[in-house]
Amino acid sequence: MDQPTTTLYVKKGRRYVPYGNVADWHHDGDRMQAGEFRLTHCVGDGSTRYYYNITPDNAAFLAAAGIARVAMEEAIREAAKFNPKEAMPLTPQQQEIIQRFRDEMAAAGGLLPIYWTNGTAAEIAAAGVAAVQTAAGKVQP
């Protein structure tokens, strides 16, 4: 059985308007009009990216580009980490310590020694291209 409902109103300025209007809960950029499409991509737990005003014709490309974008960002982040300048023989323990240091410092955004270098633009671009090629193999037809 349908229960009778009471419309609640709230005063805005000199007028009363219905309480709980959908416009109150959505930002202007998030509200969609009839006939519009949105692509949602969950790139990780608790992380979502949205692509607005897409058409069914380009949705597959945008989905593949979203996958490639995430792969490129990860590859560029890895290529941009600092490394020791000179090639010198290191023990496995020293290599493990340096790798842990690089990962922790990159995650913390901390300062790095001045005698270390970062990836060049060419290395970062090459990592990005390699990531796109790798991601292209992961895309489902």
C-alpha positions in Angstrom: 0.0 0.0 0.0 1.2 3.5 -0.8 1.6 5.7 2.2 0.6 9.3 1.9 3.7 11.5 1.8 4.2 15.0 3.1 6.3 17.4 1.1 8.8 19.2 3.3 9.7 22.8 2.6 12.6 25.0 3.6 12.7 28.8 3.5 15.2 30.2 1.0 15.1 34.0 1.1 11.5 35.0 1.0 10.2 31.8 -0.5 9.6 28.2 0.5 11.1 25.5 -1.7 10.8 21.7 -1.5 13.5 20.2 0.8 15.8 17.6 -0.7 15.8 18.8 -4.3 18.4 16.9 -6.4 19.9 20.2 -7.4 21.0 20.7 -3.8 23.1 17.5 -3.8 24.9 17.8 -7.2 27.5 20.2 -8.3 26.7 21.9 -11.7 29.4 19.8 -13.4 28.1 16.6 -12.1 24.4 17.0 -13.1 23.7 15.4 -16.4 21.1 16.4 -19.0 18.9 14.0 -21.0 20.9 12.2 -23.7 24.3 12.7 -22.1 26.7 9.9 -21.3 29.4 9.6 -18.6 32.2 7.1 -18.4 33.4 6.1 -14.9 36.8 4.5 -14.4 37.9 3.1 -11.0 41.7 3.3 -11.2 42.2 1.9 -7.7 40.4 1.4 -4.4 38.7 4.7 -3.6 39.9 6.4 -6.7 37.5 7.2 -9.5 37.9 9.2 -12.7 35.0 10.5 -14.8 34.8 11.3 -18.5 31.9 13.6 -19.3 29.8 14.3 -22.4 31.1 11.3 -24.3 29.2 9.5 -27.1 28.8 5.8 -27.5 30.9 6.1 -30.7 34.0 7.2 -28.7 33.4 5.4 -25.4 35.6 2.4 -26.2 38.5 4.7 -27.2 38.1 6.8 -24.1 38.0 3.7 -21.9 41.2 2.4 -23.5 42.8 5.8 -23.2 42.0 5.9 -19.5 43.7 2.5 -19.0 46.7 3.8 -21.0 46.8 7.0 -19.0 47.1 5.2 -15.7 49.8 2.9 -17.1 51.7 5.9 -18.4 51.5 7.8 -15.1 52.8 4.8 -13.2 55.7 4.3 -15.7 56.6 8.0 -15.7 56.5 8.1 -11.9 58.9 5.1 -11.8 61.2 6.6 -14.5 61.3 9.9 -12.7 62.7 8.4 -9.5 66.2 9.5 -8.7 69.2 7.1 -9.2 72.9 7.3 -8.2 74.9 9.2 -10.8 77.8 6.9 -11.4 77.6 3.3 -12.1 79.3 1.6 -9.2 79.3 -2.0 -8.0 76.7 -2.6 -5.3 76.0 -5.5 -3.2 72.5 -7.0 -3.3 71.9 -5.6 0.2 72.9 -2.1 -1.0 70.7 -2.4 -4.0 67.7 -3.4 -1.8 68.4 -0.4 0.5 68.6 2.0 -2.4 65.4 0.7 -4.0 63.6 0.9 -0.6 65.0 4.5 -0.2 63.9 5.5 -3.7 60.4 4.2 -3.1 59.9 5.7 0.3 61.4 9.1 -0.7 59.2 9.2 -3.8 56.1 8.4 -1.8 57.0 11.0 0.8 57.9 13.6 -1.8 61.1 14.3 0.2 64.4 15.8 -0.8 66.9 13.6 -2.5 70.7 13.8 -2.5 72.2 16.4 -5.0 74.6 13.8 -6.3 71.6 11.8 -7.7 69.9 12.3 -11.0 66.3 11.9 -12.2 65.0 10.5 -15.4 65.5 12.6 -18.5 62.6 13.7 -20.7 63.6 11.0 -23.2 63.6 8.3 -20.6 60.2 9.4 -19.2 58.7 9.6 -22.7 60.1 6.1 -23.6 58.6 4.8 -20.4 55.3 6.3 -21.4 55.4 4.8 -24.9 56.3 1.4 -23.4 53.4 1.7 -21.0 50.9 2.5 -23.8 52.2 -0.6 -25.7 51.9 -2.8 -22.6 48.4 -1.4 -21.8 47.2 -1.9 -25.4 47.8 -5.6 -24.9 45.5 -5.5 -21.8 42.5 -3.9 -23.4 39.6 -6.2 -24.1 38.1 -6.0 -27.6 
